[in-house]
Amino acid sequence: MAIADVQEYTHLTDDEVEQIGRELDRIRADVEESRGAADAAYINRMIRVQRGLAAAGRVTLMTTCHSRKARVPGAVAGATMLGLAKILENMEIGHNVMHGQWDWMNDPEIHSSNWEWDTAQPAEQWKHSHNYIHHQFTNVLGYDNDIGYGVLRMAREQRWNPANLGQPVYNALLASLFQWGVALHDLDLEKIRKGEKDPAEMKRQLKQIWRKGRNQALKDYVVYPALSGPHWRTTMKANATANLARNLWSYVIIFCGHFPDGAMHFTEEELEDETRAEWYLRQILGAANFEGGPLLHILSGNLGFQIEHHLFPDLPSNRYAEISERVRALCDKYDLPYTVGPLHRQYGQALRTIMKLSLPNRFTSSDSPPQPPDRPAAAEAPPVDKGRKSDADLPPRRSELGGWSRSGTGRAS
């Protein structure tokens, strides 16, 4: 459901909203003050493990004997290690480094301004579409293009089009080719379709995507297969398998954090004079967590704590588990929803939404949570077109969302 006024929806007073903001600021301050050697050791250990897995996978694929008896187990082992390395680099390392979670270390190698991740989207474009757009305007219809990635209809308030009937197919393609879908994300395909995209900027972005995508393809499907000599076919297949595993995994994790029941959408009215405390509330209402053990959380970039990540995107990911205990207690104190469930249930609900919203609203029922008797249901918002506002129409970013700049333009936010 889409909410026009978070404070009214939660039935909180002005003083309560501001008190929630102060308590969340205190959590932020406590973590910032306690960052230290243990946190630095964690990210450095993750990078060593990731690079070790990648090297072991590559060496295994290059040196496995050519006999079929040894080649198949070697290919499986190599693809598995390489897939885990790609997942770790994308989820727990690249995503979090580029959020500025480790900038406090002043290590130029692990700094948001320098990291270029192992995926097809250029870091500059990702930091704009993700750090600035998505995290500032989380789930705001007409602002946040992550609501369906410009491909899927994920909110009842989004205008239905006959093309949405193909959503089951689009969804399967998006999951399988996720890194390439993300690579095109900052282009804003809806603006291109409407002829509203600045041609010079579109050309610059396309050239940037082409260079990054070409280098990714050359690395995985030309250079490493060539280094494997007679095993080149095995290496190429293993690389493709590792990329597919990484794509499917990152797709599932991201959809579980944003589209299960309970993760709400917002209309642009919510942005009017939005205070920091109200922004915090919107992050709590607009995200969802999933349960799991330490290994699952590491492989998911600690995005099983999506609520905490949206509240504090630049705090170290290894601290989200302890932060979640305080955030959940705060939600209980003020009777705020805290959406959490097992991974399979969260994705199942997201998948059901994809299937349902391929049809017009009149053929489906709303999944809005039931309201208490003293809290009337919110009126359904008018239809909204896909796409997002241009940067010129958006307010300045919040400092905790991480920096971004346009290469060669001298422009930064």
Contacts in CASP RR format, 6 or more apart in sequence:
PFRMAT RR
TARGET T0000
AUTHOR 0000-0000-0000
METHOD contacts of the structure
MODEL  1
MAIADVQEYTHLTDDEVEQIGRELDRIRADVEESRGAADAAYINRMIRVQ
RGLAAAGRVTLMTTCHSRKARVPGAVAGATMLGLAKILENMEIGHNVMHG
QWDWMNDPEIHSSNWEWDTAQPAEQWKHSHNYIHHQFTNVLGYDNDIGYG
VLRMAREQRWNPANLGQPVYNALLASLFQWGVALHDLDLEKIRKGEKDPA
EMKRQLKQIWRKGRNQALKDYVVYPALSGPHWRTTMKANATANLARNLWS
YVIIFCGHFPDGAMHFTEEELEDETRAEWYLRQILGAANFEGGPLLHILS
GNLGFQIEHHLFPDLPSNRYAEISERVRALCDKYDLPYTVGPLHRQYGQA
LRTIMKLSLPNRFTSSDSPPQPPDRPAAAEAPPVDKGRKSDADLPPRRSE
LGGWSRSGTGRAS
1 156 0 8 1.000
1 264 0 8 1.000
1 265 0 8 1.000
1 366 0 8 1.000
1 368 0 8 1.000
1 369 0 8 1.000
1 378 0 8 1.000
1 380 0 8 1.000
2 141 0 8 1.000
2 155 0 8 1.000
2 156 0 8 1.000
2 157 0 8 1.000
2 264 0 8 1.000
2 265 0 8 1.000
2 266 0 8 1.000
2 267 0 8 1.000
2 378 0 8 1.000
2 380 0 8 1.000
2 381 0 8 1.000
3 9 0 8 1.000
3 264 0 8 1.000
3 265 0 8 1.000
3 266 0 8 1.000
3 267 0 8 1.000
3 270 0 8 1.000
3 285 0 8 1.000
3 378 0 8 1.000
4 266 0 8 1.000
4 267 0 8 1.000
4 269 0 8 1.000
4 270 0 8 1.000
4 378 0 8 1.000
4 381 0 8 1.000
5 269 0 8 1.000
5 270 0 8 1.000
6 266 0 8 1.000
6 270 0 8 1.000
6 278 0 8 1.000
6 281 0 8 1.000
6 282 0 8 1.000
6 285 0 8 1.000
7 14 0 8 1.000
7 17 0 8 1.000
7 278 0 8 1.000
7 281 0 8 1.000
9 285 0 8 1.000
9 378 0 8 1.000
10 281 0 8 1.000
10 285 0 8 1.000
10 334 0 8 1.000
10 335 0 8 1.000
10 336 0 8 1.000
11 375 0 8 1.000
12 20 0 8 1.000
12 281 0 8 1.000
12 334 0 8 1.000
16 334 0 8 1.000
17 275 0 8 1.000
17 277 0 8 1.000
17 278 0 8 1.000
17 281 0 8 1.000
18 275 0 8 1.000
18 277 0 8 1.000
20 277 0 8 1.000
20 280 0 8 1.000
20 281 0 8 1.000
20 330 0 8 1.000
20 334 0 8 1.000
21 276 0 8 1.000
21 277 0 8 1.000
21 280 0 8 1.000
22 277 0 8 1.000
23 330 0 8 1.000
24 277 0 8 1.000
24 280 0 8 1.000
24 311 0 8 1.000
24 327 0 8 1.000
24 330 0 8 1.000
25 276 0 8 1.000
27 312 0 8 1.000
27 323 0 8 1.000
27 326 0 8 1.000
27 327 0 8 1.000
28 312 0 8 1.000
28 315 0 8 1.000
28 400 0 8 1.000
31 312 0 8 1.000
31 315 0 8 1.000
31 316 0 8 1.000
31 319 0 8 1.000
31 323 0 8 1.000
32 104 0 8 1.000
32 315 0 8 1.000
35 104 0 8 1.000
35 316 0 8 1.000
39 316 0 8 1.000
39 318 0 8 1.000
39 319 0 8 1.000
40 102 0 8 1.000
40 105 0 8 1.000
40 107 0 8 1.000
42 316 0 8 1.000
42 318 0 8 1.000
43 93 0 8 1.000
43 96 0 8 1.000
43 97 0 8 1.000
43 102 0 8 1.000
43 105 0 8 1.000
43 110 0 8 1.000
43 316 0 8 1.000
43 318 0 8 1.000
44 110 0 8 1.000
46 88 0 8 1.000
46 92 0 8 1.000
46 93 0 8 1.000
46 298 0 8 1.000
47 93 0 8 1.000
47 110 0 8 1.000
49 88 0 8 1.000
50 85 0 8 1.000
50 88 0 8 1.000
50 89 0 8 1.000
50 93 0 8 1.000
51 85 0 8 1.000
52 85 0 8 1.000
53 81 0 8 1.000
53 82 0 8 1.000
53 83 0 8 1.000
53 84 0 8 1.000
53 85 0 8 1.000
53 88 0 8 1.000
54 81 0 8 1.000
54 82 0 8 1.000
54 85 0 8 1.000
54 86 0 8 1.000
54 89 0 8 1.000
56 78 0 8 1.000
56 81 0 8 1.000
57 77 0 8 1.000
57 78 0 8 1.000
57 79 0 8 1.000
57 81 0 8 1.000
57 82 0 8 1.000
57 85 0 8 1.000
58 78 0 8 1.000
58 82 0 8 1.000
58 224 0 8 1.000
60 74 0 8 1.000
60 77 0 8 1.000
60 78 0 8 1.000
60 81 0 8 1.000
61 74 0 8 1.000
61 75 0 8 1.000
61 78 0 8 1.000
61 79 0 8 1.000
61 82 0 8 1.000
61 224 0 8 1.000
61 228 0 8 1.000
61 231 0 8 1.000
61 234 0 8 1.000
61 235 0 8 1.000
61 238 0 8 1.000
62 224 0 8 1.000
62 227 0 8 1.000
62 228 0 8 1.000
62 229 0 8 1.000
62 231 0 8 1.000
62 235 0 8 1.000
64 70 0 8 1.000
64 71 0 8 1.000
64 73 0 8 1.000
64 74 0 8 1.000
64 75 0 8 1.000
64 231 0 8 1.000
64 234 0 8 1.000
65 71 0 8 1.000
66 230 0 8 1.000
66 231 0 8 1.000
71 231 0 8 1.000
71 234 0 8 1.000
75 234 0 8 1.000
75 237 0 8 1.000
75 238 0 8 1.000
78 238 0 8 1.000
79 237 0 8 1.000
79 238 0 8 1.000
79 239 0 8 1.000
79 241 0 8 1.000
79 242 0 8 1.000
79 245 0 8 1.000
82 238 0 8 1.000
82 239 0 8 1.000
82 242 0 8 1.000
83 241 0 8 1.000
83 242 0 8 1.000
83 243 0 8 1.000
83 245 0 8 1.000
83 246 0 8 1.000
84 299 0 8 1.000
85 242 0 8 1.000
86 118 0 8 1.000
86 242 0 8 1.000
86 243 0 8 1.000
86 245 0 8 1.000
86 246 0 8 1.000
87 245 0 8 1.000
87 246 0 8 1.000
87 249 0 8 1.000
87 250 0 8 1.000
87 299 0 8 1.000
88 298 0 8 1.000
88 299 0 8 1.000
89 117 0 8 1.000
89 118 0 8 1.000
90 117 0 8 1.000
90 118 0 8 1.000
90 119 0 8 1.000
90 246 0 8 1.000
90 250 0 8 1.000
91 249 0 8 1.000
91 250 0 8 1.000
91 253 0 8 1.000
91 299 0 8 1.000
91 300 0 8 1.000
91 301 0 8 1.000
91 303 0 8 1.000
92 298 0 8 1.000
92 299 0 8 1.000
92 300 0 8 1.000
92 301 0 8 1.000
92 302 0 8 1.000
92 317 0 8 1.000
93 117 0 8 1.000
94 115 0 8 1.000
94 117 0 8 1.000
95 117 0 8 1.000
95 301 0 8 1.000
95 303 0 8 1.000
96 102 0 8 1.000
96 301 0 8 1.000
96 302 0 8 1.000
96 316 0 8 1.000
96 317 0 8 1.000
97 110 0 8 1.000
97 111 0 8 1.000
97 112 0 8 1.000
97 115 0 8 1.000
98 112 0 8 1.000
98 115 0 8 1.000
98 117 0 8 1.000
98 123 0 8 1.000
98 126 0 8 1.000
98 127 0 8 1.000
98 131 0 8 1.000
99 112 0 8 1.000
99 131 0 8 1.000
99 313 0 8 1.000
99 314 0 8 1.000
99 401 0 8 1.000
99 402 0 8 1.000
100 111 0 8 1.000
100 112 0 8 1.000
100 314 0 8 1.000
100 402 0 8 1.000
100 403 0 8 1.000
101 313 0 8 1.000
101 314 0 8 1.000
101 315 0 8 1.000
101 316 0 8 1.000
101 317 0 8 1.000
102 110 0 8 1.000
102 111 0 8 1.000
102 112 0 8 1.000
102 316 0 8 1.000
103 111 0 8 1.000
103 112 0 8 1.000
103 113 0 8 1.000
103 314 0 8 1.000
105 111 0 8 1.000
108 114 0 8 1.000
112 127 0 8 1.000
112 402 0 8 1.000
112 403 0 8 1.000
113 403 0 8 1.000
115 123 0 8 1.000
116 122 0 8 1.000
116 123 0 8 1.000
117 123 0 8 1.000
117 126 0 8 1.000
118 216 0 8 1.000
119 179 0 8 1.000
119 182 0 8 1.000
119 183 0 8 1.000
119 216 0 8 1.000
120 179 0 8 1.000
120 180 0 8 1.000
120 181 0 8 1.000
120 182 0 8 1.000
120 183 0 8 1.000
120 209 0 8 1.000
120 212 0 8 1.000
120 213 0 8 1.000
120 216 0 8 1.000
121 179 0 8 1.000
121 182 0 8 1.000
121 183 0 8 1.000
121 185 0 8 1.000
121 186 0 8 1.000
121 209 0 8 1.000
121 212 0 8 1.000
122 183 0 8 1.000
122 208 0 8 1.000
122 209 0 8 1.000
122 211 0 8 1.000
122 212 0 8 1.000
124 208 0 8 1.000
124 404 0 8 1.000
124 405 0 8 1.000
124 406 0 8 1.000
124 407 0 8 1.000
125 183 0 8 1.000
125 185 0 8 1.000
125 186 0 8 1.000
125 205 0 8 1.000
125 208 0 8 1.000
125 209 0 8 1.000
126 182 0 8 1.000
126 185 0 8 1.000
126 186 0 8 1.000
127 402 0 8 1.000
127 403 0 8 1.000
127 404 0 8 1.000
128 186 0 8 1.000
128 404 0 8 1.000
128 406 0 8 1.000
129 145 0 8 1.000
129 146 0 8 1.000
129 185 0 8 1.000
129 186 0 8 1.000
130 146 0 8 1.000
131 313 0 8 1.000
131 397 0 8 1.000
131 401 0 8 1.000
131 402 0 8 1.000
131 403 0 8 1.000
131 404 0 8 1.000
132 397 0 8 1.000
132 401 0 8 1.000
132 402 0 8 1.000
132 403 0 8 1.000
132 404 0 8 1.000
132 413 0 8 1.000
133 143 0 8 1.000
133 144 0 8 1.000
133 145 0 8 1.000
133 146 0 8 1.000
133 388 0 8 1.000
133 394 0 8 1.000
134 144 0 8 1.000
134 145 0 8 1.000
134 146 0 8 1.000
135 310 0 8 1.000
135 313 0 8 1.000
135 401 0 8 1.000
136 394 0 8 1.000
136 395 0 8 1.000
136 397 0 8 1.000
136 398 0 8 1.000
136 401 0 8 1.000
137 143 0 8 1.000
137 144 0 8 1.000
137 271 0 8 1.000
137 388 0 8 1.000
137 394 0 8 1.000
138 144 0 8 1.000
138 282 0 8 1.000
138 283 0 8 1.000
138 286 0 8 1.000
138 287 0 8 1.000
138 310 0 8 1.000
139 146 0 8 1.000
139 147 0 8 1.000
139 258 0 8 1.000
139 263 0 8 1.000
139 264 0 8 1.000
139 265 0 8 1.000
139 266 0 8 1.000
139 282 0 8 1.000
139 286 0 8 1.000
140 265 0 8 1.000
140 266 0 8 1.000
140 267 0 8 1.000
140 268 0 8 1.000
140 270 0 8 1.000
140 271 0 8 1.000
141 147 0 8 1.000
141 155 0 8 1.000
141 157 0 8 1.000
141 158 0 8 1.000
141 265 0 8 1.000
141 266 0 8 1.000
141 267 0 8 1.000
141 268 0 8 1.000
141 381 0 8 1.000
141 384 0 8 1.000
142 268 0 8 1.000
142 384 0 8 1.000
142 385 0 8 1.000
142 386 0 8 1.000
142 387 0 8 1.000
142 388 0 8 1.000
142 389 0 8 1.000
143 268 0 8 1.000
143 271 0 8 1.000
143 388 0 8 1.000
143 389 0 8 1.000
143 394 0 8 1.000
144 388 0 8 1.000
145 185 0 8 1.000
145 188 0 8 1.000
145 190 0 8 1.000
145 386 0 8 1.000
145 387 0 8 1.000
145 388 0 8 1.000
146 185 0 8 1.000
146 258 0 8 1.000
147 154 0 8 1.000
147 155 0 8 1.000
147 158 0 8 1.000
147 258 0 8 1.000
147 265 0 8 1.000
148 154 0 8 1.000
149 174 0 8 1.000
149 181 0 8 1.000
149 182 0 8 1.000
149 185 0 8 1.000
150 189 0 8 1.000
150 190 0 8 1.000
150 386 0 8 1.000
150 387 0 8 1.000
151 170 0 8 1.000
151 174 0 8 1.000
151 181 0 8 1.000
152 167 0 8 1.000
152 170 0 8 1.000
152 171 0 8 1.000
152 174 0 8 1.000
152 354 0 8 1.000
152 357 0 8 1.000
153 160 0 8 1.000
153 161 0 8 1.000
153 164 0 8 1.000
153 167 0 8 1.000
153 357 0 8 1.000
153 358 0 8 1.000
153 386 0 8 1.000
154 259 0 8 1.000
154 353 0 8 1.000
154 354 0 8 1.000
154 357 0 8 1.000
155 265 0 8 1.000
155 357 0 8 1.000
155 384 0 8 1.000
156 357 0 8 1.000
156 361 0 8 1.000
156 364 0 8 1.000
156 366 0 8 1.000
156 380 0 8 1.000
157 265 0 8 1.000
157 267 0 8 1.000
157 380 0 8 1.000
157 381 0 8 1.000
157 382 0 8 1.000
157 383 0 8 1.000
157 384 0 8 1.000
158 357 0 8 1.000
158 383 0 8 1.000
158 384 0 8 1.000
158 385 0 8 1.000
158 386 0 8 1.000
159 383 0 8 1.000
159 384 0 8 1.000
159 385 0 8 1.000
159 386 0 8 1.000
160 357 0 8 1.000
160 359 0 8 1.000
160 360 0 8 1.000
160 361 0 8 1.000
160 383 0 8 1.000
164 357 0 8 1.000
164 358 0 8 1.000
164 359 0 8 1.000
165 358 0 8 1.000
165 359 0 8 1.000
166 358 0 8 1.000
167 354 0 8 1.000
167 355 0 8 1.000
167 357 0 8 1.000
167 358 0 8 1.000
168 354 0 8 1.000
168 355 0 8 1.000
168 358 0 8 1.000
171 351 0 8 1.000
171 354 0 8 1.000
174 181 0 8 1.000
174 251 0 8 1.000
175 247 0 8 1.000
175 248 0 8 1.000
175 251 0 8 1.000
175 252 0 8 1.000
176 244 0 8 1.000
176 247 0 8 1.000
176 248 0 8 1.000
177 247 0 8 1.000
178 247 0 8 1.000
178 248 0 8 1.000
178 250 0 8 1.000
178 251 0 8 1.000
179 216 0 8 1.000
179 243 0 8 1.000
179 246 0 8 1.000
179 247 0 8 1.000
179 250 0 8 1.000
183 209 0 8 1.000
183 212 0 8 1.000
183 213 0 8 1.000
184 209 0 8 1.000
186 205 0 8 1.000
187 197 0 8 1.000
187 202 0 8 1.000
187 205 0 8 1.000
187 206 0 8 1.000
187 209 0 8 1.000
188 197 0 8 1.000
188 387 0 8 1.000
188 388 0 8 1.000
190 385 0 8 1.000
190 386 0 8 1.000
190 387 0 8 1.000
190 388 0 8 1.000
191 197 0 8 1.000
191 387 0 8 1.000
191 388 0 8 1.000
191 390 0 8 1.000
192 202 0 8 1.000
196 390 0 8 1.000
204 407 0 8 1.000
208 407 0 8 1.000
220 236 0 8 1.000
220 239 0 8 1.000
220 240 0 8 1.000
220 243 0 8 1.000
221 236 0 8 1.000
221 239 0 8 1.000
221 240 0 8 1.000
224 235 0 8 1.000
224 239 0 8 1.000
225 232 0 8 1.000
225 233 0 8 1.000
225 235 0 8 1.000
225 236 0 8 1.000
225 239 0 8 1.000
226 232 0 8 1.000
227 235 0 8 1.000
228 234 0 8 1.000
228 235 0 8 1.000
249 299 0 8 1.000
252 343 0 8 1.000
252 347 0 8 1.000
253 300 0 8 1.000
253 301 0 8 1.000
253 303 0 8 1.000
253 304 0 8 1.000
254 303 0 8 1.000
255 347 0 8 1.000
255 350 0 8 1.000
255 351 0 8 1.000
256 288 0 8 1.000
256 290 0 8 1.000
256 304 0 8 1.000
256 306 0 8 1.000
256 343 0 8 1.000
256 346 0 8 1.000
256 347 0 8 1.000
256 350 0 8 1.000
257 263 0 8 1.000
257 287 0 8 1.000
257 288 0 8 1.000
257 289 0 8 1.000
257 290 0 8 1.000
257 303 0 8 1.000
257 304 0 8 1.000
257 306 0 8 1.000
257 346 0 8 1.000
258 286 0 8 1.000
258 287 0 8 1.000
258 288 0 8 1.000
258 306 0 8 1.000
258 350 0 8 1.000
259 288 0 8 1.000
259 349 0 8 1.000
259 350 0 8 1.000
259 353 0 8 1.000
259 354 0 8 1.000
260 288 0 8 1.000
260 339 0 8 1.000
260 341 0 8 1.000
260 345 0 8 1.000
260 346 0 8 1.000
260 347 0 8 1.000
260 348 0 8 1.000
260 349 0 8 1.000
260 350 0 8 1.000
261 339 0 8 1.000
261 349 0 8 1.000
261 367 0 8 1.000
261 369 0 8 1.000
262 285 0 8 1.000
262 286 0 8 1.000
262 288 0 8 1.000
262 337 0 8 1.000
262 339 0 8 1.000
262 369 0 8 1.000
263 285 0 8 1.000
263 286 0 8 1.000
263 287 0 8 1.000
263 288 0 8 1.000
263 339 0 8 1.000
264 285 0 8 1.000
264 286 0 8 1.000
265 286 0 8 1.000
266 282 0 8 1.000
266 286 0 8 1.000
267 381 0 8 1.000
267 384 0 8 1.000
270 278 0 8 1.000
270 282 0 8 1.000
271 395 0 8 1.000
274 282 0 8 1.000
276 398 0 8 1.000
279 398 0 8 1.000
280 311 0 8 1.000
281 336 0 8 1.000
283 307 0 8 1.000
283 310 0 8 1.000
283 311 0 8 1.000
284 307 0 8 1.000
284 310 0 8 1.000
284 311 0 8 1.000
284 327 0 8 1.000
284 331 0 8 1.000
284 336 0 8 1.000
284 337 0 8 1.000
284 338 0 8 1.000
285 336 0 8 1.000
285 337 0 8 1.000
286 310 0 8 1.000
287 306 0 8 1.000
287 307 0 8 1.000
287 309 0 8 1.000
287 310 0 8 1.000
287 339 0 8 1.000
288 306 0 8 1.000
288 307 0 8 1.000
288 339 0 8 1.000
288 340 0 8 1.000
288 341 0 8 1.000
288 346 0 8 1.000
289 304 0 8 1.000
289 305 0 8 1.000
289 306 0 8 1.000
289 307 0 8 1.000
289 308 0 8 1.000
289 324 0 8 1.000
289 338 0 8 1.000
289 339 0 8 1.000
289 340 0 8 1.000
289 341 0 8 1.000
290 304 0 8 1.000
290 306 0 8 1.000
290 340 0 8 1.000
290 341 0 8 1.000
290 342 0 8 1.000
290 343 0 8 1.000
290 346 0 8 1.000
291 340 0 8 1.000
291 341 0 8 1.000
291 342 0 8 1.000
291 343 0 8 1.000
292 304 0 8 1.000
292 342 0 8 1.000
292 343 0 8 1.000
296 304 0 8 1.000
296 343 0 8 1.000
297 304 0 8 1.000
297 305 0 8 1.000
297 320 0 8 1.000
297 321 0 8 1.000
301 317 0 8 1.000
302 309 0 8 1.000
302 317 0 8 1.000
302 318 0 8 1.000
302 320 0 8 1.000
302 321 0 8 1.000
303 309 0 8 1.000
304 320 0 8 1.000
305 320 0 8 1.000
305 321 0 8 1.000
305 323 0 8 1.000
305 324 0 8 1.000
307 324 0 8 1.000
307 327 0 8 1.000
307 338 0 8 1.000
307 339 0 8 1.000
308 320 0 8 1.000
308 323 0 8 1.000
308 324 0 8 1.000
308 327 0 8 1.000
309 317 0 8 1.000
309 320 0 8 1.000
311 323 0 8 1.000
311 327 0 8 1.000
312 320 0 8 1.000
312 323 0 8 1.000
312 400 0 8 1.000
313 400 0 8 1.000
313 401 0 8 1.000
313 402 0 8 1.000
314 400 0 8 1.000
314 401 0 8 1.000
314 402 0 8 1.000
315 323 0 8 1.000
327 338 0 8 1.000
328 338 0 8 1.000
330 336 0 8 1.000
331 337 0 8 1.000
331 338 0 8 1.000
332 338 0 8 1.000
337 369 0 8 1.000
353 367 0 8 1.000
356 364 0 8 1.000
356 367 0 8 1.000
357 364 0 8 1.000
366 380 0 8 1.000
368 377 0 8 1.000
368 378 0 8 1.000
371 377 0 8 1.000
391 413 0 8 1.000
396 413 0 8 1.000
397 403 0 8 1.000
397 413 0 8 1.000
403 412 0 8 1.000
403 413 0 8 1.000
404 412 0 8 1.000
404 413 0 8 1.000
405 411 0 8 1.000
405 412 0 8 1.000
405 413 0 8 1.000
406 412 0 8 1.000
END
